[in-house]
Amino acid sequence: MVTLEIARILLIVRPQVIITTGALPGLIACALARPFGTRSLWVDSVANSETLSGSGGQAGRVCSKVVTQWPHLASRDVDHWGSVL
């Protein structure tokens, strides 16, 4: 049900960029929008200080860029640009 609502919004709005802060609905939006050339930025939650979130681990497959707020979680696929807080 949520996936259909996200798809409906994407078809109406047709975003050029999606920025999401680490929740599954944002990951779904990024995955649905990718075939249309929509760029996306995944900012993993500040609450995940030990490991990336479950969705964050999958975000690299569908998002244009994945960033974490924790330097020790940065990797080849995940950037650290600094903290939000």
MOCOR-V682242 format. One line per field, one symbol per residue. ss: DSSP state (H for helix, E for strand, - for the rest). phi: phi as a letter, one per 20 degrees, with the letter a starting at -180 (. if undefined). psi: psi as a letter, one per 40 degrees, with the letter a starting at -180 (. if undefined). A space follows every 10 residues. Layout:
BEGIN
ss=???
phi=???
psi=???
END
This chain:
BEGIN
ss=-HHHHHHHHH HHH---EEEE ---HHHHHHH HHHH----EE EEE------- ---HHHHHHH HH--EEEE-- HHH-----EE -----
phi=.fffffffff ffelfebcdc dncggfffff ffegfenfeb cddfgffeee bffgfffeff fcefbccced gfefbfdcec dodee
psi=dddddddddd dddgidihhi ffiddddddd ddddeeehii hhhihddged iiiddddedd deidhhiieh deeiadehih eiid.
END
